[in-house]
Amino acid sequence: MARTILRRTGLVLAVLIGLFAILVLWPVRTAPVPSTARTLVIDNVRVIDVEAEKAGSPTAVTVRNGTIAAIGAPPTDPKAQLVDGQGGFLIPGLWDMHVHTFQVSPQMHFPLWIANGVTNVRDMMDCPGESDSLIACVGNKREWNRQIDAGELSAPRIVEVASFYLESPDISAADAAILVDRYAARGLDAVKVYNRLSPAAYVAAAKAAKANNVRLVGHLPQAVDLETAISQGQTSFEHAHLFARECSGRARDWRERAMEGMSPTERVEAFIQSRDSRRCTALMARMAGTGSWFVPTHVTREEDARAGDPSFFEDPRLDHLDPLSRWAYRDDLGGTTSDFPGHRGKQALRDYFALGLQLTGEAHARGVGVLVGTDTALGGFRYHDELQHLTRAGLSPADVLRAATLEAARYAEEESTTGSITVGKRADLVLLAANPLEDIANTRRIKAVIHGGRLYDRAALDSQLAFVKRQARAPHLWVKLVWGFLRSSVSAEL
């Protein structure tokens, strides 16, 4: 009897292991890519000039071989692919300046960005070594860009890749310099610093980044003050925590860990209640003077503020997430509600979110370059939420649209080839049904996306969304994600 049970148990295990192996090895597909017409004409369209902040009269835009060839009367080329703009509004392709890509991003993330008009992204975390089973590495990202250019992959172009984050307080100054040298040698564009890095290691990383001609980007480490970071040449600062903490009269207490005995709710309340306007004005002026950039990712603070909101868990856009990502998303929200319990905790997070918006508006008004980033699983959809948050912060729709396009191209030092609708620039374009200069929410009303000259009409965009939904329900993708997570060198840190 016992032998029979053991045999049957072994058989069941063998079948399960075999099924698991089959699913791991099951081939994956990528979303369909439209064919490229040599000449594409978008007729009867109003071009949005992001610099002049105005919409032009109805005209035609001709795209040839992926480049804007003319703005004016359409050519008479009978072979040209003609798109009726129906009096719509044409804007440059959008840029998400804080994303993370994974090995499954071609199936799960890239089509969502394209379907939402995002044609360029900045990737804020490479893998720590030469390869990883979960996180996409720089080699993957360079290959994806090649496939995009060749018309083989539906995905936004990755304009910058930052390193795996320098985080541990145990990293010495010498170790930090070695890591930066190593990351630069691997071809990374930037080094990412994070929360717990020591001041000595931070300065060493900054110097090594400068010596290797790579950017220093990321968080402001807790032990480093913003003035030091600016003077060391940090190019971009991520998340709305930046000014909420640094503009506080408790900033020094925060750096010196004198607030460790407070609960998370008490700390947030202390930041809100101890605003130092004079210090804030000086810091923002310093950032503006040095050209440092700010990527506030307000959608991440909104997720904190709405972590206990049942409707937030019922967002139908979550249907585009696989079960593992959906679980991680909800687990993060659950952790936030545990850290900030009760009405007092919820109110503190709502007030902190509002403070972040206010300070972003002040930073923009004082000349700090603000960029659009999401840093969230639903980046494609949440991108448009972020645009609306920036108008709530006090930026005009024109300011926001410029931040989402031309300013991002300036950050990437690509403004001569992209970021606005100009003859000779790359044809990354989004056709909207209504004017975004009147209401930034109109960026959601997408009729078509042109990426490198390839036309995604509304039907093609809908097929991108449907593709991701199917992938989110595909068991082989779930298994690949779990298997990749279990084997990843960084799974314990994520």
C-alpha positions as CSV (number, residue, x, y, z in Angstrom):
1,M,0.0,0.0,0.0
2,A,2.7,2.4,1.0
3,R,4.7,1.6,-2.1
4,T,1.7,2.3,-4.3
5,I,1.1,5.6,-2.6
6,L,4.8,6.5,-3.1
7,R,4.7,5.4,-6.8
8,R,1.6,7.5,-7.4
9,T,3.0,10.5,-5.6
10,G,6.2,10.2,-7.6
11,L,4.2,10.0,-10.8
12,V,2.2,13.1,-9.9
13,L,5.4,15.0,-9.0
14,A,7.0,13.9,-12.3
15,V,4.0,15.1,-14.3
16,L,4.0,18.4,-12.5
17,I,7.7,18.9,-13.0
18,G,7.4,18.0,-16.6
19,L,4.4,20.4,-17.1
20,F,6.4,23.2,-15.3
21,A,9.4,22.6,-17.6
22,I,7.2,22.6,-20.7
23,L,5.7,26.0,-19.6
24,V,9.1,27.4,-18.9
25,L,10.3,26.4,-22.3
26,W,7.1,27.4,-24.1
27,P,7.9,29.9,-26.9
28,V,6.8,33.5,-26.4
29,R,5.4,35.9,-29.0
30,T,5.6,39.6,-29.2
31,A,2.9,42.1,-30.2
32,P,2.3,42.7,-33.9
33,V,4.3,45.4,-35.6
34,P,2.7,47.4,-38.4
35,S,4.5,47.4,-41.8
36,T,6.3,50.5,-42.7
37,A,5.2,52.6,-45.6
38,R,8.0,54.4,-47.4
39,T,5.8,57.6,-47.4
40,L,3.1,58.3,-44.9
41,V,0.9,61.4,-45.0
42,I,-1.3,62.5,-42.1
43,D,-3.7,65.0,-43.7
44,N,-6.2,67.4,-42.2
45,V,-4.4,67.7,-38.8
46,R,-3.4,70.5,-36.5
47,V,0.2,70.4,-35.4
48,I,0.9,71.3,-31.8
49,D,4.0,73.5,-31.5
50,V,5.3,72.6,-28.0
51,E,7.7,75.6,-28.0
52,A,5.2,78.2,-29.2
53,E,2.4,76.6,-27.1
54,K,-0.2,76.7,-29.9
55,A,-2.0,74.5,-32.4
56,G,-1.6,75.3,-36.1
57,S,-4.2,75.4,-38.8
58,P,-5.3,72.2,-40.5
59,T,-2.4,70.9,-42.6
60,A,-0.6,67.8,-43.8
61,V,2.5,66.1,-42.3
62,T,4.5,63.9,-44.6
63,V,6.7,61.2,-43.2
64,R,9.3,59.5,-45.4
65,N,11.5,56.7,-44.2
66,G,10.7,57.3,-40.6
67,T,11.5,61.1,-40.7
68,I,9.3,64.1,-40.9
69,A,9.8,65.2,-44.5
70,A,7.4,68.0,-45.0
71,I,4.7,70.0,-43.2
72,G,2.2,71.5,-45.7
73,A,0.4,70.4,-48.8
74,P,0.4,66.6,-49.2
75,P,2.5,65.1,-51.9
76,T,0.9,63.6,-55.0
77,D,2.8,60.3,-54.6
78,P,0.1,57.7,-55.4
79,K,2.0,55.1,-53.3
80,A,1.9,57.2,-50.2
81,Q,-0.1,55.8,-47.3
82,L,-2.8,58.4,-46.5
83,V,-4.2,59.0,-43.0
84,D,-7.2,61.3,-42.5
85,G,-6.5,63.2,-39.4
86,Q,-10.1,64.4,-39.3
87,G,-9.1,67.7,-37.8
88,G,-7.3,66.1,-34.9
89,F,-4.2,67.3,-33.1
90,L,-0.7,66.0,-33.7
91,I,1.8,66.0,-30.8
92,P,5.3,64.6,-30.6
93,G,5.7,61.1,-29.2
94,L,5.6,61.0,-25.3
95,W,8.6,60.1,-23.1
96,D,8.4,58.2,-19.8
97,M,11.6,59.1,-17.9
98,H,11.4,56.6,-15.1
99,V,10.6,53.0,-16.1
100,H,11.9,49.5,-15.3
101,T,12.1,46.8,-17.9
102,F,12.1,43.0,-17.4
103,Q,12.7,39.9,-19.5
104,V,9.0,39.7,-20.1
105,S,8.6,43.4,-21.0
106,P,8.2,42.7,-24.8
107,Q,5.1,40.7,-23.9
108,M,3.7,42.6,-20.8
109,H,4.9,46.2,-20.8
110,F,6.1,47.5,-24.2
111,P,2.7,47.3,-26.0
112,L,1.0,49.2,-23.2
113,W,3.5,52.1,-23.6
114,I,3.0,52.1,-27.4
115,A,-0.8,52.0,-27.0
116,N,-0.6,55.0,-24.7
117,G,1.5,57.1,-27.1
118,V,4.8,56.6,-25.2
119,T,7.5,56.2,-27.8
120,N,10.7,56.8,-25.7
121,V,11.6,55.7,-22.2
122,R,14.5,56.0,-19.7
123,D,15.3,52.7,-18.0
124,M,16.2,53.3,-14.4
125,M,17.6,49.9,-13.4
126,D,20.0,47.5,-15.1
127,C,20.8,44.1,-13.7
128,P,23.8,43.9,-11.4
129,G,25.7,41.4,-13.5
130,E,26.1,40.3,-17.1
131,S,22.7,38.5,-17.1
132,D,19.6,38.0,-15.0
133,S,16.5,35.8,-15.3
134,L,14.1,38.5,-14.3
135,I,15.5,42.0,-14.9
136,A,16.4,43.0,-18.4
137,C,20.1,43.8,-18.8
138,V,21.8,46.4,-20.9
139,G,22.5,43.8,-23.6
140,N,18.8,43.0,-23.8
141,K,17.9,46.6,-24.0
142,R,20.4,47.4,-26.8
143,E,19.1,44.4,-28.7
144,W,15.5,45.6,-28.3
145,N,16.4,49.0,-29.7
146,R,18.0,47.3,-32.7
147,Q,14.8,45.3,-33.2
148,I,12.7,48.4,-32.9
149,D,14.7,50.1,-35.6
150,A,14.4,47.1,-37.8
151,G,10.6,47.0,-37.4
152,E,10.7,43.7,-35.5
153,L,9.5,44.8,-32.1
154,S,6.6,46.9,-30.9
155,A,8.2,48.9,-28.1
156,P,9.4,52.4,-27.1
157,R,13.0,53.2,-27.8
158,I,15.2,53.1,-24.6
159,V,17.1,56.3,-24.6
160,E,19.2,55.8,-21.4
161,V,20.0,52.8,-19.2
162,A,21.0,53.4,-15.5
163,S,22.9,50.9,-13.5
164,F,21.6,48.6,-10.8
165,Y,21.3,50.9,-7.7
166,L,24.2,51.6,-5.3
167,E,22.4,51.1,-2.1
168,S,24.2,49.3,0.7
169,P,25.7,51.4,3.5
170,D,28.5,48.9,3.6
171,I,29.8,50.0,0.2
172,S,33.1,51.8,0.8
173,A,34.3,54.8,-1.2
174,A,36.8,52.5,-3.0
175,D,34.1,49.9,-3.7
176,A,31.8,52.6,-5.1
177,A,34.4,53.8,-7.6
178,I,35.1,50.3,-8.7
179,L,31.4,49.6,-9.3
180,V,31.0,52.8,-11.3
181,D,34.0,51.9,-13.4
182,R,32.6,48.4,-14.0
183,Y,29.1,49.7,-15.0
184,A,30.6,52.3,-17.3
185,A,32.7,49.5,-19.0
186,R,29.5,47.6,-19.6
187,G,28.2,50.5,-21.6
188,L,25.7,51.9,-19.2
189,D,24.7,55.5,-19.6
190,A,24.2,56.4,-16.0
191,V,24.9,55.3,-12.4
192,K,22.0,55.1,-10.0
193,V,22.4,56.0,-6.4
194,Y,19.9,55.0,-3.7
195,N,18.7,55.6,-0.2
196,R,21.3,54.1,2.2
197,L,24.5,55.0,0.4
198,S,27.0,56.7,2.7
199,P,28.3,60.3,2.0
200,A,31.8,59.0,1.3
201,A,30.6,56.4,-1.1
202,Y,28.3,58.9,-2.8
203,V,31.1,61.4,-3.4
204,A,33.4,58.6,-4.8
205,A,30.6,57.4,-7.1
206,A,30.0,61.0,-8.3
207,K,33.7,61.5,-9.1
208,A,34.0,58.1,-10.8
209,A,30.8,58.9,-12.9
210,K,32.3,62.2,-14.0
211,A,35.6,60.5,-14.9
212,N,33.8,57.9,-16.9
213,N,31.5,60.5,-18.6
214,V,28.3,58.8,-17.3
215,R,25.5,60.5,-15.5
216,L,24.7,60.2,-11.8
217,V,21.0,59.8,-11.3
218,G,18.5,58.3,-8.8
219,H,17.4,59.0,-5.3
220,L,19.0,61.4,-2.9
221,P,20.6,59.1,-0.3
222,Q,19.3,59.8,3.2
223,A,22.7,60.8,4.6
224,V,23.5,63.2,1.8
225,D,22.1,66.7,1.7
226,L,20.7,68.1,-1.5
227,E,23.3,70.9,-1.8
228,T,26.1,68.3,-1.8
229,A,24.3,66.2,-4.4
230,I,23.9,69.3,-6.6
231,S,27.5,70.3,-6.3
232,Q,28.6,66.8,-7.1
233,G,26.7,67.0,-10.4
234,Q,23.8,64.6,-9.9
235,T,21.9,65.0,-13.1
236,S,18.4,63.9,-12.0
237,F,16.5,63.4,-8.8
238,E,13.6,60.9,-8.6
239,H,10.4,61.1,-6.7
240,A,8.4,63.7,-4.8
241,H,10.1,62.8,-1.5
242,L,12.9,65.0,-2.6
243,F,11.5,68.4,-1.8
244,A,9.1,67.2,0.9
245,R,12.1,66.1,2.9
246,E,14.7,68.7,1.9
247,C,12.4,71.7,2.3
248,S,11.6,70.6,5.8
249,G,13.0,72.1,9.0
250,R,13.6,68.5,10.0
251,A,15.9,67.8,7.0
252,R,19.0,67.6,9.2
253,D,17.2,65.3,11.7
254,W,16.2,63.1,8.8
255,R,19.8,62.9,7.5
256,E,21.2,62.1,10.9
257,R,18.5,59.5,11.6
258,A,17.2,61.5,14.6
259,M,13.7,60.6,13.4
260,E,14.1,56.8,13.6
261,G,12.1,56.6,16.8
262,M,9.0,58.1,15.1
263,S,6.3,56.1,13.4
264,P,6.0,56.5,9.6
265,T,2.9,58.6,10.2
266,E,4.7,60.8,12.6
267,R,7.6,61.3,10.3
268,V,5.4,62.3,7.4
269,E,3.5,64.7,9.6
270,A,6.7,66.2,10.8
271,F,7.9,66.9,7.2
272,I,4.5,68.5,6.4
273,Q,4.4,70.7,9.4
274,S,8.0,71.9,9.4
275,R,8.2,73.5,6.0
276,D,11.2,75.9,5.6
277,S,10.2,78.1,2.7
278,R,13.5,80.1,2.7
279,R,15.6,76.9,2.5
280,C,13.2,75.5,-0.2
281,T,13.6,78.6,-2.4
282,A,17.4,78.5,-2.1
283,L,17.6,74.8,-3.0
284,M,15.3,75.1,-6.0
285,A,17.2,78.1,-7.3
286,R,20.4,76.1,-6.9
287,M,19.0,73.2,-8.9
288,A,17.7,75.5,-11.6
289,G,21.1,77.2,-11.9
290,T,22.9,73.9,-12.4
291,G,20.4,72.4,-14.7
292,S,19.6,69.4,-12.5
293,W,16.3,67.6,-13.4
294,F,13.4,66.5,-11.2
295,V,11.3,63.5,-12.0
296,P,8.6,63.5,-9.3
297,T,6.6,60.4,-10.3
298,H,3.5,61.6,-8.4
299,V,1.6,58.5,-9.3
300,T,3.7,56.5,-6.9
301,R,2.7,58.9,-4.0
302,E,-0.9,58.7,-5.2
303,E,-0.6,54.9,-4.8
304,D,0.4,55.5,-1.2
305,A,-2.3,58.0,-0.6
306,R,-5.0,55.7,-2.0
307,A,-3.6,52.4,-0.7
308,G,-6.7,51.9,1.5
309,D,-9.2,52.9,-1.2
310,P,-11.1,49.8,-2.5
311,S,-11.8,51.5,-5.8
312,F,-8.0,51.6,-6.4
313,F,-7.9,47.8,-6.2
314,E,-10.7,47.6,-8.7
315,D,-9.1,49.6,-11.4
316,P,-10.0,47.7,-14.6
317,R,-6.6,48.6,-16.0
318,L,-5.2,46.0,-13.6
319,D,-6.5,43.3,-16.0
320,H,-3.4,44.0,-18.1
321,L,-1.2,42.7,-15.3
322,D,-0.1,39.1,-14.8
323,P,-1.1,37.5,-11.5
324,L,2.4,37.8,-10.0
325,S,2.6,41.5,-10.8
326,R,-0.9,42.1,-9.6
327,W,-0.1,40.4,-6.3
328,A,3.1,42.4,-5.9
329,Y,1.1,45.6,-6.6
330,R,-1.5,44.8,-4.0
331,D,1.1,43.6,-1.6
332,D,2.8,47.0,-1.8
333,L,-0.5,48.8,-1.2
334,G,-1.2,46.5,1.7
335,G,2.2,47.2,3.2
336,T,1.5,50.9,3.0
337,T,-1.8,50.6,4.9
338,S,0.0,48.6,7.6
339,D,2.7,51.2,8.0
340,F,0.1,54.1,8.1
341,P,-2.8,52.7,10.0
342,G,-6.2,54.3,10.7
343,H,-7.6,57.6,9.7
344,R,-4.6,59.5,10.9
345,G,-2.2,57.5,8.7
346,K,-4.5,57.9,5.6
347,Q,-4.7,61.6,6.1
348,A,-1.0,62.0,6.5
349,L,-0.4,60.2,3.2
350,R,-3.1,62.4,1.5
351,D,-1.5,65.5,2.8
352,Y,2.0,64.3,1.9
353,F,0.8,63.7,-1.7
354,A,-0.7,67.2,-1.8
355,L,2.5,68.7,-0.5
356,G,4.5,66.9,-3.2
357,L,2.3,68.4,-5.9
358,Q,2.6,71.9,-4.4
359,L,6.4,71.7,-4.2
360,T,6.7,70.4,-7.8
361,G,4.7,73.4,-8.9
362,E,7.0,75.7,-7.0
363,A,10.1,74.0,-8.4
364,H,8.9,74.4,-11.9
365,A,8.0,78.1,-11.3
366,R,11.6,78.6,-10.1
367,G,13.1,77.1,-13.2
368,V,13.8,73.5,-12.2
369,G,13.5,71.2,-15.1
370,V,10.6,68.8,-14.5
371,L,10.2,65.6,-16.4
372,V,7.5,63.0,-16.6
373,G,8.0,59.5,-15.1
374,T,5.8,56.8,-13.7
375,D,7.9,54.0,-12.0
376,T,4.8,51.8,-11.7
377,A,3.6,48.5,-13.1
378,L,0.8,50.2,-15.2
379,G,3.2,52.7,-16.6
380,G,1.5,53.1,-20.0
381,F,-1.9,53.9,-18.5
382,R,-0.6,55.7,-15.4
383,Y,1.5,58.0,-17.6
384,H,-1.6,60.0,-18.4
385,D,-2.5,60.1,-14.8
386,E,0.9,61.7,-14.1
387,L,0.3,64.3,-16.8
388,Q,-2.9,65.3,-15.0
389,H,-1.1,65.4,-11.6
390,L,1.4,67.8,-13.0
391,T,-1.4,70.2,-14.0
392,R,-2.7,69.9,-10.5
393,A,0.8,70.9,-9.3
394,G,0.4,74.1,-11.2
395,L,2.0,73.5,-14.5
396,S,0.0,74.6,-17.5
397,P,-1.0,72.0,-20.1
398,A,1.6,73.5,-22.4
399,D,4.2,73.1,-19.7
400,V,3.3,69.5,-19.1
401,L,3.3,68.7,-22.8
402,R,6.7,70.3,-23.2
403,A,8.0,68.3,-20.2
404,A,6.7,65.1,-21.8
405,T,8.3,65.7,-25.2
406,L,10.9,68.4,-25.9
407,E,12.3,68.8,-22.4
408,A,12.8,65.0,-22.2
409,A,14.6,65.1,-25.6
410,R,16.8,67.9,-24.2
411,Y,17.6,65.8,-21.2
412,A,18.7,63.0,-23.5
413,E,20.6,65.5,-25.7
414,E,18.5,64.5,-28.7
415,E,16.5,67.7,-29.2
416,S,18.1,68.2,-32.6
417,T,16.5,64.9,-33.9
418,T,13.3,64.5,-31.8
419,G,11.0,66.0,-29.2
420,S,9.0,68.3,-31.5
421,I,7.3,68.2,-34.9
422,T,9.9,69.7,-37.2
423,V,11.0,68.8,-40.7
424,G,14.0,66.5,-40.4
425,K,13.2,65.1,-37.0
426,R,12.3,61.5,-36.3
427,A,8.6,60.7,-36.9
428,D,7.5,59.8,-33.4
429,L,4.0,61.3,-33.3
430,V,0.6,60.9,-31.5
431,L,-2.7,61.9,-33.2
432,L,-5.3,63.1,-30.7
433,A,-9.0,63.7,-31.1
434,A,-8.9,66.9,-29.0
435,N,-6.5,69.7,-28.1
436,P,-4.2,68.8,-25.2
437,L,-3.3,72.5,-24.7
438,E,-6.9,73.1,-23.6
439,D,-7.0,70.0,-21.3
440,I,-4.1,67.7,-20.8
441,A,-6.6,64.9,-20.2
442,N,-7.0,64.9,-24.0
443,T,-3.7,63.0,-24.3
444,R,-5.8,60.0,-23.5
445,R,-7.9,60.4,-26.6
446,I,-5.5,58.7,-29.0
447,K,-6.5,58.1,-32.6
448,A,-3.2,56.9,-33.8
449,V,0.5,56.6,-32.9
450,I,3.4,56.9,-35.4
451,H,6.6,55.4,-34.1
452,G,9.6,55.8,-36.3
453,G,7.3,56.1,-39.3
454,R,5.3,53.0,-38.5
455,L,1.5,53.7,-38.2
456,Y,-0.5,52.2,-35.3
457,D,-4.0,53.2,-36.1
458,R,-6.8,52.8,-33.5
459,A,-7.4,49.2,-34.5
460,A,-3.7,48.4,-34.2
461,L,-3.5,50.2,-30.8
462,D,-6.5,48.2,-29.6
463,S,-4.7,45.0,-30.7
464,Q,-1.7,45.9,-28.6
465,L,-3.9,46.2,-25.5
466,A,-5.7,42.9,-26.3
467,F,-2.3,41.2,-26.8
468,V,-1.2,42.2,-23.3
469,K,-4.5,41.1,-21.8
470,R,-4.0,37.7,-23.4
471,Q,-0.5,37.4,-22.2
472,A,-1.6,38.4,-18.7
473,R,-3.8,35.3,-18.7
474,A,-1.2,32.9,-20.3
475,P,0.0,30.3,-17.9
476,H,3.4,30.0,-19.6
477,L,4.0,33.7,-18.9
478,W,3.1,33.2,-15.2
479,V,5.5,30.3,-14.9
480,K,8.3,32.1,-16.7
481,L,7.9,35.1,-14.3
482,V,7.9,32.9,-11.2
483,W,10.9,30.9,-12.5
484,G,12.7,34.0,-13.4
485,F,12.0,35.5,-10.0
486,L,13.2,32.4,-8.2
487,R,16.5,32.3,-10.1
488,S,17.2,36.1,-10.2
489,S,20.2,37.3,-8.3
490,V,18.2,40.2,-7.0
491,S,14.9,38.6,-6.1
492,A,15.6,39.1,-2.3
493,E,16.0,42.8,-2.9
494,L,12.8,43.4,-4.9
